[in-house]
Amino acid sequence: MKKILFVLMAVLLSVGLSACGDEPKAGEKTKNLKLKDVEKIKIGIAKDELLEKLGKPLKIWDDEYVSEELKDSISRNEMLSEYIDDSEKKIESGKKAQKMKGLKMYQYTYLNEEKDKETFLAWVGSDSVKYVDMRSYIDKDGYDGSDDEYSDDSTESYDDSTDASEDNSATFNVGEAATFESGLVITVTSIKNADNEKDEYDEVSGKLVKVSFTVDNQTDDSFEFNSNMIELYDSNREKSELLSKEYYSEEIAKGMKSSGVAYFDSVSGAPYTAIIGAATWEQH
């Protein structure tokens, strides 16, 4: 099996939940932020300094989503530790933050170097920032998609690909297994049209597509995998929309396997291309 570097820009489906009602004391205005702005925010800075530098958050979360997103962030950073500066220190800070009571999550939108929208998250205690992370874009309700409150004319895809460790190829046929250097073995077992299930899901505007997959966790620790880690593109290379139908989100124990499905709303038809991290599965 081909071995590839494991880079999951993972992306987790978030439940639209109520936010904290507190208003920031500083940074009353929402700012148009760039990558260089959020990179200045470090663990340990004062809450007021965070608000002064980044302005008013898009949203402040204070419900169970705070701990869920923190757990997922730590898991992602553990898998990507070799690419992250001071990764052990950052992960340790995240685990300490998990034990804190009253933790809130400040959500900001910024533009990366390709001028695509992404999300910056800061977990904040009573007086300072306890943990920070960047992730793919989510709106103020925690869902992927566009946000009318923050607009930009340029929309290019974020490239998270990397070279394969053996033959510079990260492309597989549907049904083949991709072995990542982390120890994960992921297989996209099938990509099928599921229009016969449309009656159960009335929000589909295009073609309903079902992606089946298996994750074999051969790492040294448990691993969180969810449907947002999968991208699907149609025959016109247009990205399909991930649906909440049978949304998969599981923590897979060390040495164990799990299978699931992800449903997408696709504009055009087959052949489809599925992407997970640096691995690409092509349908023929």
Backbone as CSV, one residue per row, in Angstrom:
resi,resn,N_x,N_y,N_z,CA_x,CA_y,CA_z,C_x,C_y,C_z
1,MET,0.842,-1.192,0.000,0.000,0.000,0.000,0.879,1.245,0.000
2,LYS,0.405,2.263,-0.630,1.137,3.512,-0.708,1.072,4.215,0.640
3,LYS,2.187,4.799,1.042,2.198,5.551,2.296,2.273,7.033,1.977
4,ILE,1.469,7.816,2.623,1.440,9.245,2.366,1.483,9.979,3.671
5,LEU,1.962,11.222,3.629,1.942,12.063,4.819,0.520,12.383,5.181
6,PHE,0.242,12.343,6.441,-1.142,12.522,6.911,-1.357,13.960,7.301
7,VAL,-2.095,14.700,6.460,-2.428,16.083,6.771,-3.926,16.218,6.695
8,LEU,-4.573,16.260,7.819,-6.028,16.420,7.843,-6.343,17.844,8.239
9,MET,-6.882,18.583,7.279,-7.381,19.919,7.617,-8.823,19.697,8.079
10,ALA,-8.830,19.119,8.948,-10.096,18.597,9.271,-11.105,19.596,9.631
11,VAL,-12.011,18.964,9.303,-13.082,19.896,9.334,-14.324,19.250,9.885
12,LEU,-14.757,19.845,10.971,-15.770,19.142,11.737,-17.106,19.836,11.621
13,LEU,-18.143,19.073,11.454,-19.478,19.664,11.424,-19.827,20.135,12.810
14,SER,-20.326,21.366,12.935,-20.607,21.956,14.227,-22.085,22.186,14.389
15,VAL,-22.581,21.940,15.569,-23.993,22.098,15.846,-24.289,23.551,16.145
16,GLY,-25.346,24.097,15.532,-25.711,25.492,15.785,-26.327,25.634,17.154
17,LEU,-25.563,26.173,18.105,-26.021,26.274,19.471,-25.923,27.714,19.937
18,SER,-26.542,28.004,21.056,-26.584,29.374,21.563,-25.221,29.806,22.046
19,ALA,-24.918,31.092,21.899,-23.643,31.631,22.333,-23.817,32.399,23.622
20,CYS,-22.668,32.767,24.180,-22.684,33.519,25.421,-23.281,34.890,25.191
21,GLY,-23.990,35.379,26.173,-24.631,36.677,26.025,-23.749,37.836,26.420
22,ASP,-22.532,37.525,26.971,-21.649,38.599,27.409,-21.121,39.367,26.213
23,GLU,-20.999,40.664,26.339,-20.420,41.497,25.302,-18.979,41.816,25.666
24,PRO,-18.045,41.769,24.709,-16.656,42.081,25.005,-16.525,43.516,25.503
25,LYS,-15.572,43.713,26.415,-15.333,45.056,26.943,-14.408,45.846,26.029
26,ALA,-13.611,45.131,25.246,-12.720,45.791,24.300,-13.008,45.232,22.923
27,GLY,-12.540,45.914,21.882,-12.747,45.428,20.533,-14.204,45.364,20.166
28,GLU,-14.911,46.465,20.311,-16.349,46.475,20.069,-16.706,46.333,18.593
29,LYS,-15.748,46.578,17.707,-16.020,46.511,16.276,-15.418,45.248,15.675
30,THR,-16.148,44.652,14.718,-15.634,43.504,13.985,-14.612,43.978,12.958
31,LYS,-13.458,43.319,12.912,-12.391,43.726,11.992,-12.272,42.739,10.838
32,ASN,-11.786,43.229,9.701,-11.454,42.351,8.575,-10.040,41.837,8.812
33,LEU,-9.928,40.607,9.252,-8.656,40.056,9.697,-7.963,39.259,8.594
34,LYS,-6.639,39.222,8.688,-5.824,38.413,7.804,-5.031,37.414,8.635
35,LEU,-4.379,36.484,7.951,-3.620,35.442,8.633,-2.594,36.039,9.590
36,LYS,-1.900,37.082,9.151,-0.865,37.675,9.991,-1.432,38.248,11.285
37,ASP,-2.711,38.615,11.267,-3.341,39.164,12.480,-3.553,38.067,13.524
38,VAL,-4.103,36.943,13.095,-4.405,35.881,14.055,-3.144,35.152,14.507
39,GLU,-2.105,35.167,13.666,-0.854,34.519,14.059,-0.191,35.223,15.239
40,LYS,-0.564,36.459,15.497,-0.002,37.219,16.620,-0.604,36.817,17.959
41,ILE,-1.713,36.091,17.914,-2.397,35.710,19.154,-1.768,34.446,19.715
42,LYS,-1.204,34.566,20.883,-0.512,33.451,21.524,-1.216,33.037,22.826
43,ILE,-1.023,31.783,23.174,-1.564,31.279,24.435,-0.973,32.071,25.594
44,GLY,-1.828,32.523,26.477,-1.379,33.256,27.655,-1.613,34.753,27.624
45,ILE,-1.937,35.310,26.425,-2.161,36.755,26.384,-3.477,37.088,27.092
46,ALA,-3.579,38.335,27.538,-4.777,38.761,28.261,-5.986,38.799,27.331
47,LYS,-7.155,38.562,27.889,-8.381,38.596,27.102,-8.582,39.962,26.458
48,ASP,-8.309,41.018,27.200,-8.470,42.366,26.646,-7.526,42.611,25.475
49,GLU,-6.327,42.039,25.542,-5.375,42.193,24.439,-5.871,41.464,23.196
50,LEU,-6.463,40.289,23.398,-7.069,39.557,22.287,-8.122,40.413,21.593
51,LEU,-8.990,41.032,22.377,-10.075,41.844,21.818,-9.549,43.106,21.152
52,GLU,-8.494,43.676,21.704,-7.907,44.874,21.096,-7.294,44.562,19.746
53,LYS,-6.659,43.400,19.621,-5.964,43.053,18.384,-6.911,42.523,17.305
54,LEU,-7.895,41.722,17.710,-8.766,41.087,16.717,-10.154,41.698,16.644
55,GLY,-10.510,42.521,17.618,-11.830,43.140,17.593,-12.908,42.225,18.135
56,LYS,-14.127,42.557,17.821,-15.280,41.808,18.316,-15.362,40.440,17.630
57,PRO,-15.515,39.363,18.382,-15.620,38.026,17.772,-16.904,37.889,16.949
58,LEU,-16.841,37.009,15.968,-18.049,36.666,15.235,-19.058,36.031,16.178
59,LYS,-18.544,35.237,17.135,-19.407,34.611,18.124,-18.574,34.171,19.325
60,ILE,-19.191,34.171,20.483,-18.584,33.634,21.695,-19.422,32.438,22.131
61,TRP,-18.792,31.279,22.156,-19.494,30.049,22.525,-19.272,29.751,23.998
62,ASP,-20.311,29.249,24.675,-20.159,28.860,26.075,-20.919,27.583,26.395
63,ASP,-21.199,26.771,25.370,-21.937,25.526,25.579,-21.040,24.325,25.327
64,GLU,-21.641,23.159,25.098,-20.850,21.942,24.936,-19.966,21.953,23.693
65,TYR,-20.280,22.824,22.747,-19.453,22.912,21.539,-18.031,23.364,21.864
66,VAL,-17.864,24.115,22.948,-16.537,24.581,23.362,-15.625,23.391,23.630
67,SER,-16.098,22.447,24.421,-15.283,21.276,24.757,-15.156,20.314,23.576
68,GLU,-16.211,20.203,22.770,-16.152,19.314,21.606,-15.099,19.784,20.603
69,GLU,-15.111,21.072,20.305,-14.155,21.612,19.335,-12.737,21.576,19.897
70,LEU,-12.597,21.797,21.201,-11.277,21.732,21.834,-10.712,20.316,21.735
71,LYS,-11.534,19.334,22.005,-11.092,17.936,21.920,-10.664,17.581,20.505
72,ASP,-11.459,18.010,19.520,-11.124,17.729,18.119,-9.833,18.440,17.712
73,SER,-9.656,19.670,18.182,-8.459,20.435,17.851,-7.212,19.756,18.401
74,ILE,-7.264,19.315,19.635,-6.118,18.631,20.236,-5.789,17.366,19.452
75,SER,-6.825,16.626,19.069,-6.620,15.398,18.299,-5.936,15.696,16.967
76,ARG,-6.388,16.746,16.276,-5.765,17.113,14.998,-4.306,17.500,15.197
77,ASN,-4.040,18.286,16.224,-2.675,18.749,16.458,-1.741,17.621,16.871
78,GLU,-2.273,16.620,17.551,-1.454,15.456,17.889,-1.048,14.705,16.624
79,MET,-1.974,14.604,15.666,-1.669,13.899,14.424,-0.697,14.693,13.549
80,LEU,-0.713,16.012,13.687,0.122,16.882,12.851,1.300,17.449,13.622
81,SER,1.657,16.824,14.732,2.643,17.401,15.648,3.988,17.689,14.992
82,GLU,4.389,16.841,14.033,5.704,17.049,13.413,5.754,18.300,12.544
83,TYR,4.582,18.857,12.208,4.536,20.053,11.377,4.288,21.328,12.192
84,ILE,4.080,21.198,13.478,3.683,22.327,14.315,4.823,22.709,15.251
85,ASP,5.173,23.987,15.277,6.203,24.458,16.192,5.731,24.313,17.638
86,ASP,6.616,23.831,18.492,6.307,23.666,19.922,4.997,22.894,20.112
87,SER,4.831,21.824,19.333,3.568,21.092,19.362,3.265,20.498,20.734
88,GLU,4.296,19.949,21.403,4.062,19.334,22.718,3.541,20.356,23.723
89,LYS,4.123,21.554,23.677,3.703,22.617,24.592,2.274,23.041,24.298
90,LYS,1.938,23.144,23.009,0.590,23.561,22.636,-0.436,22.508,23.032
91,ILE,-0.129,21.246,22.771,-1.061,20.172,23.114,-1.254,20.093,24.621
92,GLU,-0.172,20.279,25.365,-0.265,20.275,26.828,-1.183,21.395,27.316
93,SER,-1.065,22.573,26.680,-1.946,23.696,27.045,-3.403,23.359,26.760
94,GLY,-3.637,22.675,25.636,-4.996,22.289,25.299,-5.587,21.310,26.302
95,LYS,-4.786,20.359,26.740,-5.271,19.374,27.708,-5.534,20.014,29.070
96,LYS,-4.735,21.020,29.420,-4.995,21.750,30.662,-6.298,22.534,30.550
97,ALA,-6.513,23.108,29.354,-7.738,23.882,29.137,-8.976,22.991,29.252
98,GLN,-8.852,21.729,28.884,-9.986,20.805,28.968,-10.494,20.641,30.399
99,LYS,-9.627,20.861,31.361,-9.984,20.672,32.766,-10.551,21.933,33.412
100,MET,-10.547,23.034,32.665,-10.979,24.307,33.231,-12.496,24.462,33.165
101,LYS,-13.043,25.091,34.158,-14.472,25.390,34.189,-14.701,26.817,33.675
102,GLY,-15.839,27.017,33.054,-16.191,28.344,32.572,-15.432,28.791,31.341
103,LEU,-14.816,27.851,30.631,-14.058,28.190,29.425,-15.007,28.616,28.305
104,LYS,-14.642,29.676,27.580,-15.438,30.143,26.446,-14.583,30.128,25.183
105,MET,-15.239,30.027,24.042,-14.525,29.962,22.774,-14.893,31.158,21.910
106,TYR,-13.880,31.971,21.580,-14.064,33.159,20.759,-13.791,32.773,19.304
107,GLN,-14.756,33.034,18.441,-14.653,32.642,17.032,-14.459,33.862,16.145
108,TYR,-13.417,33.812,15.306,-13.113,34.894,14.368,-12.985,34.333,12.952
109,THR,-13.261,35.173,11.977,-13.029,34.835,10.574,-11.858,35.659,10.060
110,TYR,-10.968,35.010,9.310,-9.833,35.719,8.711,-9.613,35.207,7.291
111,LEU,-8.813,35.934,6.528,-8.462,35.522,5.175,-7.049,34.963,5.164
112,ASN,-6.879,33.768,4.576,-5.542,33.210,4.474,-4.783,33.851,3.315
113,GLU,-3.614,33.340,3.004,-2.774,33.956,1.968,-3.398,33.848,0.587
114,GLU,-4.292,32.859,0.392,-4.995,32.716,-0.889,-6.302,33.505,-0.906
115,LYS,-6.515,34.277,0.169,-7.718,35.106,0.321,-8.988,34.280,0.472
116,ASP,-8.855,33.073,0.986,-10.007,32.255,1.352,-10.333,32.498,2.821
117,LYS,-11.601,32.379,3.155,-12.006,32.541,4.548,-11.672,31.293,5.352
118,GLU,-11.125,31.501,6.536,-10.876,30.433,7.482,-11.275,30.920,8.872
119,THR,-11.294,30.018,9.821,-11.752,30.343,11.177,-10.610,30.236,12.183
120,PHE,-10.517,31.246,13.049,-9.569,31.238,14.162,-10.362,31.115,15.456
121,LEU,-9.930,30.225,16.322,-10.620,29.989,17.590,-9.671,30.227,18.752
122,ALA,-10.162,30.931,19.764,-9.398,31.163,20.988,-10.240,30.717,22.174
123,TRP,-9.706,29.799,22.962,-10.397,29.353,24.171,-9.938,30.251,25.316
124,VAL,-10.870,30.928,25.917,-10.550,32.005,26.853,-11.092,31.689,28.239
125,GLY,-10.231,31.866,29.249,-10.643,31.727,30.634,-11.144,33.057,31.167
126,SER,-11.090,33.225,32.463,-11.627,34.446,33.071,-10.839,35.683,32.700
127,ASP,-9.524,35.514,32.432,-8.718,36.704,32.167,-7.698,36.556,31.045
128,SER,-7.519,35.343,30.499,-6.487,35.153,29.480,-6.841,34.039,28.509
129,VAL,-6.079,33.979,27.415,-6.271,32.959,26.382,-5.565,31.682,26.809
130,LYS,-6.293,30.578,26.828,-5.750,29.303,27.283,-5.302,28.396,26.147
131,TYR,-5.869,28.604,24.954,-5.548,27.734,23.817,-6.049,28.408,22.548
132,VAL,-5.352,28.189,21.438,-5.776,28.764,20.158,-5.596,27.725,19.057
133,ASP,-6.357,27.899,17.983,-6.192,27.033,16.823,-6.865,27.657,15.612
134,MET,-6.441,27.230,14.429,-7.056,27.643,13.173,-7.695,26.413,12.538
135,ARG,-8.780,26.613,11.822,-9.472,25.508,11.168,-10.187,26.015,9.932
136,SER,-10.773,25.102,9.174,-11.528,25.501,7.999,-12.711,26.369,8.417
137,TYR,-13.222,27.132,7.487,-14.238,28.139,7.793,-15.559,27.543,8.278
138,ILE,-16.097,28.144,9.325,-17.461,27.877,9.767,-18.153,29.211,9.998
139,ASP,-19.466,29.242,9.827,-20.201,30.481,10.036,-20.543,30.649,11.517
140,LYS,-21.307,31.684,11.831,-21.582,32.005,13.233,-22.481,30.980,13.912
141,ASP,-23.091,30.091,13.127,-23.893,29.010,13.694,-23.126,27.696,13.759
142,GLY,-21.864,27.746,13.352,-21.039,26.548,13.420,-21.091,25.661,12.205
143,TYR,-21.644,26.167,11.100,-21.771,25.355,9.893,-20.805,25.831,8.813
144,ASP,-20.372,24.898,7.969,-19.580,25.270,6.801,-20.457,26.075,5.849
145,GLY,-19.841,26.963,5.067,-20.603,27.744,4.092,-20.253,29.206,4.172
146,SER,-20.910,30.025,3.354,-20.611,31.451,3.297,-21.279,32.178,4.449
147,ASP,-20.697,33.303,4.828,-21.212,34.129,5.912,-21.378,35.543,5.399
148,ASP,-22.595,36.032,5.367,-22.866,37.348,4.800,-22.214,38.477,5.574
149,GLU,-21.826,38.230,6.828,-21.251,39.295,7.624,-19.794,39.528,7.295
150,TYR,-19.183,38.645,6.512,-17.762,38.791,6.187,-17.598,38.405,4.741
151,SER,-17.367,39.361,3.867,-17.344,39.051,2.445,-16.000,39.377,1.830
152,ASP,-15.658,38.625,0.763,-14.467,38.865,-0.017,-14.710,38.319,-1.406
153,ASP,-14.197,39.031,-2.421,-14.506,38.669,-3.797,-13.718,37.473,-4.293
154,SER,-12.596,37.216,-3.672,-11.745,36.143,-4.157,-12.042,34.847,-3.424
155,THR,-12.275,33.763,-4.177,-12.559,32.469,-3.557,-11.767,31.388,-4.269
156,GLU,-10.574,31.090,-3.743,-9.773,30.014,-4.270,-9.712,28.908,-3.244
157,SER,-9.424,27.690,-3.699,-9.399,26.548,-2.802,-8.128,26.550,-1.976
158,TYR,-8.240,26.156,-0.712,-7.080,26.010,0.145,-6.408,24.679,-0.170
159,ASP,-5.077,24.695,-0.386,-4.354,23.500,-0.797,-3.658,22.888,0.403
160,ASP,-4.107,21.727,0.853,-3.481,21.060,1.982,-2.764,19.789,1.550
161,SER,-2.444,19.659,0.249,-1.814,18.440,-0.236,-0.340,18.421,0.128
162,THR,0.235,17.215,0.103,1.664,17.052,0.362,2.158,15.869,-0.450
163,ASP,3.471,15.778,-0.648,4.021,14.689,-1.447,3.866,13.362,-0.734
164,ALA,3.703,12.311,-1.518,3.670,10.975,-0.940,5.071,10.579,-0.515
165,SER,5.172,9.728,0.490,6.478,9.396,1.035,7.256,8.430,0.154
166,GLU,6.584,7.698,-0.743,7.287,6.700,-1.526,7.409,7.063,-2.993
167,ASP,6.293,7.398,-3.658,6.347,7.547,-5.110,5.705,8.830,-5.595
168,ASN,5.601,9.831,-4.712,5.025,11.126,-5.069,3.609,11.015,-5.587
169,SER,2.929,9.920,-5.290,1.554,9.742,-5.712,0.667,9.556,-4.498
170,ALA,-0.425,10.285,-4.470,-1.370,10.141,-3.367,-2.746,9.839,-3.932
171,THR,-2.785,9.228,-5.107,-4.042,8.949,-5.782,-4.335,7.449,-5.770
172,PHE,-5.579,7.115,-5.429,-5.977,5.724,-5.299,-7.268,5.488,-6.064
173,ASN,-7.494,4.256,-6.445,-8.787,3.876,-6.974,-9.737,3.652,-5.812
174,VAL,-11.017,3.892,-6.034,-12.011,3.609,-5.008,-11.915,2.126,-4.645
175,GLY,-11.824,1.837,-3.350,-11.647,0.473,-2.881,-10.244,0.182,-2.405
176,GLU,-9.268,1.028,-2.784,-7.896,0.848,-2.338,-7.678,1.556,-1.001
177,ALA,-6.759,1.015,-0.212,-6.458,1.571,1.105,-5.262,2.514,1.028
178,ALA,-5.345,3.625,1.738,-4.235,4.574,1.851,-3.668,4.470,3.260
179,THR,-2.385,4.170,3.352,-1.716,4.058,4.642,-0.938,5.338,4.910
180,PHE,-1.322,6.041,5.956,-0.681,7.294,6.313,0.477,7.032,7.278
181,GLU,1.456,7.938,7.275,2.619,7.752,8.131,2.248,7.736,9.605
182,SER,1.132,8.318,9.937,0.679,8.329,11.326,0.271,6.948,11.802
183,GLY,-0.027,6.045,10.850,-0.503,4.717,11.199,-1.950,4.484,10.838
184,LEU,-2.660,5.539,10.431,-4.040,5.364,9.984,-4.069,4.680,8.619
185,VAL,-5.040,3.808,8.432,-5.281,3.199,7.125,-6.730,3.511,6.770
186,ILE,-6.926,4.320,5.727,-8.260,4.763,5.352,-8.582,4.248,3.949
187,THR,-9.784,3.723,3.804,-10.240,3.229,2.507,-11.583,3.857,2.163
188,VAL,-11.666,4.496,1.002,-12.972,4.889,0.465,-13.468,3.686,-0.299
189,THR,-14.440,2.995,0.273,-14.855,1.704,-0.284,-15.805,1.840,-1.467
190,SER,-16.593,2.922,-1.490,-17.499,3.110,-2.629,-17.990,4.560,-2.683
191,ILE,-18.325,4.988,-3.887,-18.975,6.286,-4.128,-20.155,6.000,-5.042
192,LYS,-21.368,6.168,-4.523,-22.551,5.749,-5.292,-23.620,6.834,-5.315
193,ASN,-24.361,6.863,-6.417,-25.527,7.729,-6.499,-26.596,7.213,-5.541
194,ALA,-27.180,8.125,-4.773,-28.191,7.723,-3.785,-29.485,8.500,-3.984
195,ASP,-29.801,8.834,-5.247,-31.022,9.596,-5.528,-32.279,8.865,-5.056
196,ASN,-32.191,7.546,-4.907,-33.351,6.791,-4.428,-33.676,7.094,-2.961
197,GLU,-32.741,7.797,-2.270,-32.959,8.159,-0.873,-33.356,9.627,-0.722
198,LYS,-33.556,10.324,-1.831,-33.846,11.758,-1.773,-35.101,12.079,-0.976
199,ASP,-36.079,11.206,-1.031,-37.333,11.464,-0.330,-37.128,11.618,1.168
200,GLU,-36.024,11.045,1.663,-35.720,11.143,3.092,-34.964,12.420,3.427
201,TYR,-34.577,13.171,2.391,-33.759,14.357,2.623,-34.145,15.416,1.589
202,ASP,-35.084,16.285,1.955,-35.674,17.192,0.978,-34.845,18.432,0.685
203,GLU,-33.658,18.582,1.333,-32.830,19.767,1.092,-31.852,19.578,-0.055
204,VAL,-31.855,18.421,-0.688,-30.920,18.158,-1.777,-31.397,18.857,-3.046
205,SER,-30.544,19.698,-3.616,-30.906,20.429,-4.837,-30.329,19.771,-6.086
206,GLY,-29.262,18.981,-5.916,-28.637,18.315,-7.057,-28.759,16.814,-6.950
207,LYS,-27.636,16.133,-7.111,-27.610,14.680,-7.020,-27.168,14.269,-5.616
208,LEU,-27.835,13.315,-5.035,-27.472,12.799,-3.720,-26.427,11.694,-3.913
209,VAL,-25.260,11.878,-3.302,-24.148,10.944,-3.474,-23.741,10.399,-2.108
210,LYS,-23.530,9.098,-2.045,-23.176,8.421,-0.799,-21.745,7.899,-0.890
211,VAL,-20.901,8.351,0.040,-19.512,7.908,0.117,-19.364,6.979,1.321
212,SER,-18.918,5.752,1.078,-18.681,4.792,2.158,-17.181,4.680,2.413
213,PHE,-16.806,4.530,3.677,-15.381,4.517,4.011,-15.136,3.636,5.239
214,THR,-13.869,3.243,5.393,-13.424,2.496,6.566,-12.152,3.132,7.100
215,VAL,-12.080,3.292,8.411,-10.888,3.844,9.057,-10.318,2.777,9.986
216,ASP,-9.084,2.383,9.739,-8.372,1.396,10.556,-7.313,2.151,11.357
217,ASN,-7.548,2.276,12.653,-6.650,3.065,13.500,-5.497,2.204,14.006
218,GLN,-4.375,2.270,13.316,-3.176,1.537,13.715,-2.165,2.470,14.381
219,THR,-2.644,3.623,14.873,-1.777,4.547,15.596,-1.627,4.078,17.041
220,ASP,-0.902,4.852,17.828,-0.662,4.496,19.226,-1.687,5.095,20.172
221,ASP,-2.724,5.705,19.632,-3.721,6.348,20.478,-5.072,6.306,19.776
222,SER,-6.112,6.662,20.498,-7.433,6.756,19.873,-7.440,7.912,18.884
223,PHE,-8.353,7.861,17.925,-8.394,8.896,16.885,-9.827,9.283,16.576
224,GLU,-10.058,10.598,16.489,-11.382,11.124,16.158,-11.484,11.319,14.649
225,PHE,-12.509,10.717,14.049,-12.733,10.890,12.610,-14.177,11.292,12.397
226,ASN,-14.396,12.210,11.440,-15.760,12.647,11.165,-15.925,12.970,9.690
227,SER,-17.167,13.118,9.278,-17.500,13.316,7.859,-16.876,14.568,7.265
228,ASN,-16.622,15.589,8.082,-16.066,16.830,7.550,-14.631,16.673,7.071
229,MET,-14.002,15.557,7.387,-12.656,15.304,6.900,-12.659,14.817,5.448
230,ILE,-13.855,14.613,4.890,-13.990,14.121,3.521,-14.467,15.250,2.604
231,GLU,-13.826,15.385,1.465,-14.279,16.303,0.423,-14.655,15.485,-0.803
232,LEU,-15.698,15.932,-1.505,-16.136,15.233,-2.708,-16.271,16.237,-3.855
233,TYR,-15.740,15.875,-5.015,-15.805,16.722,-6.204,-16.465,15.942,-7.333
234,ASP,-17.267,16.638,-8.141,-17.980,15.957,-9.221,-17.167,15.964,-10.507
235,SER,-17.791,15.537,-11.599,-17.092,15.417,-12.883,-16.636,16.758,-13.438
236,ASN,-17.256,17.851,-12.989,-16.845,19.192,-13.422,-15.885,19.845,-12.436
237,ARG,-15.349,19.040,-11.525,-14.398,19.480,-10.502,-15.008,20.485,-9.526
238,GLU,-16.331,20.459,-9.405,-17.007,21.323,-8.444,-17.150,20.586,-7.118
239,LYS,-16.896,21.311,-6.031,-16.978,20.711,-4.701,-18.430,20.491,-4.309
240,SER,-18.727,19.302,-3.809,-20.078,18.965,-3.382,-20.280,19.375,-1.925
241,GLU,-21.530,19.610,-1.569,-21.855,20.048,-0.217,-22.102,18.852,0.695
242,LEU,-21.394,18.816,1.816,-21.612,17.757,2.800,-22.950,17.967,3.492
243,LEU,-23.713,16.886,3.630,-25.022,16.949,4.270,-24.965,16.344,5.673
244,SER,-25.933,16.687,6.472,-25.970,16.184,7.846,-26.547,14.774,7.938
245,LYS,-27.109,14.282,6.849,-27.713,12.942,6.825,-26.695,11.888,7.262
246,GLU,-27.020,11.136,8.308,-26.170,10.073,8.844,-24.744,10.555,9.076
247,TYR,-24.619,11.779,9.601,-23.297,12.366,9.846,-22.469,11.468,10.752
248,TYR,-21.238,11.204,10.334,-20.357,10.296,11.069,-19.379,11.091,11.922
249,SER,-19.306,10.770,13.192,-18.317,11.355,14.103,-18.068,10.350,15.212
250,GLU,-16.885,9.721,15.179,-16.583,8.674,16.141,-15.145,8.770,16.618
251,GLU,-14.929,8.368,17.858,-13.582,8.194,18.385,-13.237,6.718,18.258
252,ILE,-12.203,6.426,17.461,-11.833,5.050,17.157,-10.666,4.647,18.051
253,ALA,-10.846,3.607,18.830,-9.822,3.164,19.770,-8.583,2.647,19.041
254,LYS,-7.468,2.707,19.716,-6.208,2.195,19.181,-6.362,0.747,18.734
255,GLY,-5.941,0.456,17.490,-5.983,-0.891,16.968,-7.335,-1.341,16.454
256,MET,-8.339,-0.438,16.478,-9.685,-0.798,16.069,-10.052,-0.181,14.714
257,LYS,-11.126,-0.704,14.116,-11.630,-0.206,12.842,-13.044,0.336,13.017
258,SER,-13.428,1.220,12.108,-14.806,1.709,12.081,-15.157,2.088,10.651
259,SER,-16.408,1.833,10.289,-16.887,2.177,8.953,-18.046,3.143,9.049
260,GLY,-18.211,3.953,8.028,-19.303,4.912,8.021,-19.624,5.382,6.620
261,VAL,-20.565,6.296,6.541,-20.958,6.875,5.255,-21.067,8.385,5.405
262,ALA,-20.913,9.073,4.293,-21.113,10.521,4.234,-21.935,10.828,2.996
263,TYR,-22.925,11.697,3.145,-23.795,12.059,2.032,-23.468,13.470,1.544
264,PHE,-23.510,13.632,0.217,-23.188,14.919,-0.392,-24.266,15.326,-1.395
265,ASP,-24.442,16.637,-1.531,-25.307,17.215,-2.556,-24.400,17.679,-3.687
266,SER,-24.448,17.002,-4.817,-23.532,17.250,-5.924,-24.260,17.901,-7.098
267,VAL,-23.630,18.904,-7.687,-24.229,19.618,-8.816,-24.233,18.737,-10.055
268,SER,-23.086,18.162,-10.362,-22.969,17.312,-11.559,-22.818,15.849,-11.155
269,GLY,-22.674,15.004,-12.157,-22.632,13.576,-11.895,-21.242,12.995,-11.829
270,ALA,-21.187,11.663,-11.957,-19.942,10.916,-11.921,-19.113,11.200,-13.183
271,PRO,-17.809,10.893,-13.144,-17.087,10.263,-12.037,-16.755,11.268,-10.927
272,TYR,-16.727,10.764,-9.692,-16.468,11.602,-8.530,-15.045,11.389,-8.015
273,THR,-14.557,12.379,-7.293,-13.251,12.309,-6.649,-13.418,12.618,-5.171
274,ALA,-12.940,11.729,-4.313,-13.002,11.939,-2.870,-11.599,12.239,-2.352
275,ILE,-11.515,13.182,-1.409,-10.223,13.570,-0.844,-10.314,13.532,0.678
276,ILE,-9.324,12.884,1.295,-9.162,12.896,2.746,-7.710,13.231,3.026
277,GLY,-7.472,14.411,3.583,-6.092,14.840,3.812,-5.323,14.899,2.507
278,ALA,-4.202,14.162,2.417,-3.397,14.166,1.214,-3.754,13.046,0.253
279,ALA,-4.724,12.241,0.598,-5.094,11.097,-0.245,-6.300,11.430,-1.121
280,THR,-6.224,10.993,-2.361,-7.299,11.207,-3.333,-7.764,9.867,-3.894
281,TRP,-9.077,9.670,-3.883,-9.656,8.461,-4.478,-10.453,8.861,-5.712
282,GLU,-10.150,8.252,-6.844,-10.812,8.577,-8.093,-11.750,7.441,-8.515
283,GLN,-12.908,7.840,-8.970,-13.900,6.879,-9.443,-13.773,6.729,-10.945
284,HIS,-13.697,5.514,-11.406,-13.531,5.243,-12.843,-14.754,4.534,-13.422
